[in-house]
Amino acid sequence: MGDSIKFLRTFFFKSLLLLISFVVVTPVAVAKDSDVAKEKAISKKEELKKWVVVVHADNPIDQITLTNLRRYLLKENIYWSKNFQVVPIIMDSSDPRFNDFTTLFLSFSQAQYPRFWIEQKFTRGLTRPKEGDVKTTLKLIGILKGGISVIPEKDWNHLERPSVKSVDIIFDEK
Amino acid sequence: MAFGAQEKNDLEALKLKVEKLEQKLLLEDHNSGNVSSFEAQHLNIGGYFNLTGTSWNLPHSKNQYNFDEVEFGLMIRGQVNPSLSFFTHIEFEQEVQIINNHAPFRSFQDVETQVDPEDVILTYDASDDLSFSMGALITPFGVSNREHFDFLRWQNEKPLALRENSGDFIFFDDHVMGVSVNYNYNLQRGFIESSLYAGSSNVGASRIVNGYRLGYRSENGQLKVGTSMQTGQRAAHDRYYTFGFDAKVELGAFGMRSEFFFTDLRPGVYGQDSNPMSFYFEPWYHLVHNRHVLYGRVDYLHDTIGLYKVDHDRNSATSAIVDPVELYEFTLGYNYLPWPYWRISFGVTQSQYVGKHSHLNGEKRDFTSLEWGTVLSF
């Protein structure tokens, strides 16, 4: 008992030291990195312009933050409002632009995407959203009122868009 | 050729029919894989298949080889209405039992076949943040216990603190029959998760177990840290208080899991000289689009109450004895994933016993084991 208490005391003390050093050192490191972070944010905003967020025309939203968009696409948040369920549809994972999409909007790589959903299936009983090519996705969102997807801007300009509208992305990352 | 009004109307009607037909086909395709059910809006079925083989190189006894586990896990999730859902996970399992677990002459025994309803959970989602669960719950203690499914580990053998010990546990009860309240607080970047639960223990149904976990999960789930506690009553023993700290980090191709467990027991009740304690550190590295995984694990357990008390006398007529142990396990392994949902694994583990119980009857308990296996998730 005495040994364990001694061990725990040392463990907590060392953890506390580690935490204090982290708190002291981090602001210095953060200050140095802030310029790099600003540049990254600018480049990310530029990248976002190459994509369009689409929802059903009856959906009342006009804009969406990047954080909320990620939460809808990853089924962290599943309701637009009471009894109005979100139906995310993801671009085809065989599309050569899929890695750009996952990196920009989901914060992980294309290779990590299947593993993420396998983990979600086991730990939260969730299934991965359906995938579709851009044309099918637009048609589906025109039918499903809770539908949401992200498609390349290039394709958006060349397709018919019945009962579908685009919404503005608000960049809310620091 | 000009169309008359009638033809135009027919053409419009035909277009509408084609459009409706196309919509129907699209929706059917979108819903493909869905199972029809009686009352539920959605019903999903999934699971996994697991086959594991193990061999032990025992310096003081005959080496052992075996396919020691075949398992089929069936998971069903039904969404009854927007707020109400159920989840069940049933294991169909054939497992070879181990006897004399910490003896230099450890061996495999008979095959035990069991059907085990591991999780049977009814959940009411009051909102995206607040939910209430009831049923047979997995206790939200640490990372490995919450992610206890075979496919989510790099090898079949769990960390030392979580392994089964002849039906009892060293640190905490991994399942309870009861209720839990779960609350997620949405931060700008990530979530604070908390879970409070109370229920009957699986080991000795008359005992109530309570526990709480507070953790942080990053936006993409690649950083998880938390602290857990559980208290309850052990069969024929006194109250225990178990504490744990856990972390799981994935940074590009690197990842690691680490946990610390500590149980506070009333001194002298078990005749133990100190409290049980365990920790492990498991780093891994992904290669070639997550298809190859190299992993390691350093695992430590000080089991001061000796719950691995199997018959240490080779004469099976002798009754079991309490056998406290202190050991390290050093593991190196490799996983190959031909597809993201199929995992083939191979690992080597060196078990080293230390402290005053490192020998049994003058023989060192150390041994080497090889584990190989495959898990398919569907």
Chai-1 contact restraints between the chains, C-beta under 6 A:
chainA,res_idxA,chainB,res_idxB,connection_type,confidence,min_distance_angstrom,max_distance_angstrom,comment,restraint_id
A,M1,B,P267,contact,1.0,0.0,6.0,A-B,restraint_1
A,M1,B,S274,contact,1.0,0.0,6.0,A-B,restraint_2
A,M1,B,N275,contact,1.0,0.0,6.0,A-B,restraint_3
A,D3,B,S274,contact,1.0,0.0,6.0,A-B,restraint_4
A,S4,B,S274,contact,1.0,0.0,6.0,A-B,restraint_5
A,S4,B,N275,contact,1.0,0.0,6.0,A-B,restraint_6
A,S4,B,M277,contact,1.0,0.0,6.0,A-B,restraint_7
A,N77,B,D128,contact,1.0,0.0,6.0,A-B,restraint_8
A,N83,B,P82,contact,1.0,0.0,6.0,A-B,restraint_9
A,S107,B,N220,contact,1.0,0.0,6.0,A-B,restraint_10
A,F108,B,N220,contact,1.0,0.0,6.0,A-B,restraint_11
A,A111,B,H289,contact,1.0,0.0,6.0,A-B,restraint_12
A,A111,B,N290,contact,1.0,0.0,6.0,A-B,restraint_13
A,P114,B,P340,contact,1.0,0.0,6.0,A-B,restraint_14
A,I118,B,S377,contact,1.0,0.0,6.0,A-B,restraint_15
A,K121,B,G46,contact,1.0,0.0,6.0,A-B,restraint_16
A,F122,B,F149,contact,1.0,0.0,6.0,A-B,restraint_17
A,F122,B,L152,contact,1.0,0.0,6.0,A-B,restraint_18
A,T123,B,E147,contact,1.0,0.0,6.0,A-B,restraint_19
A,G125,B,R77,contact,1.0,0.0,6.0,A-B,restraint_20
A,G125,B,F87,contact,1.0,0.0,6.0,A-B,restraint_21
A,T127,B,N44,contact,1.0,0.0,6.0,A-B,restraint_22
A,K130,B,H30,contact,1.0,0.0,6.0,A-B,restraint_23
A,K139,B,L26,contact,1.0,0.0,6.0,A-B,restraint_24
A,L140,B,L26,contact,1.0,0.0,6.0,A-B,restraint_25
A,L140,B,H30,contact,1.0,0.0,6.0,A-B,restraint_26
A,I143,B,Q23,contact,1.0,0.0,6.0,A-B,restraint_27
